[in-house]
Every structure is written in C-alpha cells, then in structure tokens.
Amino acid sequence: MTESSPPYAGLTPDLVLDALDSTGLRADGRLLALNSYENRVYQMGVEDGAPAGNAPPDTRTPVGLGAAHVVVKFYRPARWSDDAILEEHAYTLELAGREIPVVAPLRLNGATLHTHAGFRFAVFPKQGGRPPEFDRPGTLERMGRFLGRIHAVGRQAPFAHRPALDLDSFGTQSRDFLRAGNWLPPDLAPAWNSVVDHALDQVAHCYARAGDVRTLRLHGDCHPGNVLWTDDGPHFVDFDDCRSGPAVQDLWMLLSGEREQQQDQLNDILTGYEDFAEFDPRELHLVEALRTLRLVHYAAWLARRWDDPAFPAAFPWFNTQQYWQARILELREQIALMDEPPLVA
C-alpha cells in the first residue's frame, strides 16, 4: 500500500481470512463485512470452536463449541498508535474482569493486537443482542447502573496514551481543519465561519459555568448503536473512541426528545448511575456544549476521511450546498440551547 493508496486498498477477502488464521483460529470461509467506516470489521466463521466470551483475561482462549463466529476489526492505518490501541484493550479487559458486560478483545497467543501484511487487527467474541428500547420501564435505569460501574473503574486510573475530549481537540482543531481545506462553498463560508466561532465561544462559556469538573476514562461514543441488549441487560461494544473526559459525555447521547422528555430520561439514568458512582451536577452545563463539539467534529471527520472511497459512497450528501446550510442552522440552534438553563440532576 503506497501513501497515495486508499487506507484499505490491500485488504482483500483472502488477506482477511489469512489474518485470522495467523492467530491460531481457523477461518472456515464464512465472511460478512459489518457496518463500519472508521475501521473495517468482519464477522467470520471459525472451524474449531468459539471464544469464551467475557471469561477472565487469562482464560480467553478458543474452546470447542462447534462452528461459531468471531468479529475481527482491522484498525485504520495511522489513526492510533499501538500504545493507544493496547490501552483501549487493557481498559475493556479490566472492565470485563470485573464482570461488567463489555465486549473485550480475545487474548490469542498471548496478545490482543495482531499484525498481518501491514494491517493491525484484533479479534472479538461475537455478541448477540438487539437495540435497547429506552421507552420500556427500567431500561434507562439499568443503563445508568452499568455506566456507573464503568465509570467507577474509569476513575481509578488515567489514560496515558488516549486523547482527551475537549474544546481544542473536538472544536478548535475541527473548525481549523475545515477552514484550511476550503470545504465550505464560497457563498456560505462567511456565515459558517461566523456561526462556528460563536458556537465555540458558547462552548467555552459552558465549560466556565461548569467549573473544574473531574475527567475519567470513558467509553467516549456511548450512543444506542454501541449497546446490544439481551435478557441480561446491556452489552457495551466498540471502545475505539474511548477517551478522557467528563462523565456526562457517556450519558447525554442517551437523551432524546423535548426538554421535559430528556429531564425524565436523565432522572432514570441517574437513579441507576448513582448506585455505583457519584455524579457531579455541574456537568449538566456541558450537555449542549458536548453535543455542539460532536457536530463540529463530525463534519471534520467526514472531510478528513474523504480520500477513503467508502466515504463518498456512504455519505454522498456531504459537502453539498444543502449540507452546509443545514449545519449553519444546526449550530444556530445549538447556540440558543447553550443559553438555556441546564437540565437538573
């Protein structure tokens, strides 16, 4: 793969199968590409058995359970350092070792991060489940209970190699990247430049109102699509974006609807959360600020990945006139929301 090649140009089906074989698991030829853009993720059949799920780290080896599946994730080249990926793995294994339902990588041949033909990858047990139904009584409270357990562990030590989620990394750097690349249509650039500056100023004011809130190790991208629900409750998947940040980052993406609905949802989440971890109500000043940062970061993420052929195919509406008009309106709405009083713990 050359520098000018798309990041996954050499990732053929044969290479994917050979990569799994290199770990000691034997691929049986069943291969299904799963919905993922940042990385490449495949569900694969294995011949000799299935990984032992959330077993303790030292026993996470294949066992003879007949034909089964694993999930293999190939990391985007140059995105994370090896140390950052291994820190993600260590965090999820730490959580799994405390019987918290996260999907952690398998330790195969003494390692969780593997390399084949220049691609780094990890193997995970396949976890079944369905989307969580947050309108069902008790669901959000159970979500809060498990997030409280995750955060209780996350507070015990800092990340050394994973970045922080903050105004600079998600906001300022994203804005500057979009400006430098001339992604905005000339007739909309002045309006977007003005509104994004105003929005990031408002984010800074929200952080000032919240004060010196504590940061911890987070899931980082805890939206409903990264939760699989079973009769036993939630299973948290995809810690690829785990970062340091305020606890409310893992809570606000579970809120939806009008303010009254979000208040009720927050009450349910915190009822379970505070069984295991204390929540600082000052962090509620950050809910709309964090939502704003995510919106700006998402636009920059699409722009940064535009040389990957999967992105123009999956997001054909990006960088159109209508797209940027909608982003300007969206940021104006966020500015107004950040002026309103926060939700109440």
Secondary structure, DSSP 8 states (H G I E B T S, - for coil): --TTS-TTTT--HHHHHHHHHTTT--EEEEEEE-S-SSSEEEEEEESS-B--TT--GGG-S-B--SSEEEEEEE--TTTS-HHHHHHHHHHHHHHHHTT--B-----BTTBS-EEETTEEEEEEE----B---TTSTTHHHHHHHHHHHHHHHHTTS--SSS-B-SIIIIIIHHHHHHHHTT-S-TTTHHHHHHHHHHHHHHHHHHHHHH-S---EE--S---GGGEEEETTEEEE---TT--EE-TTHHHHTT--SSHHHHHHHHHHHHHHHTTTS---GGGGGGHHHHHHHHHHHHHHHHHHTTTSTHHHHH-TTTTSHHHHHHHHHHHHHHHHHHHS-----
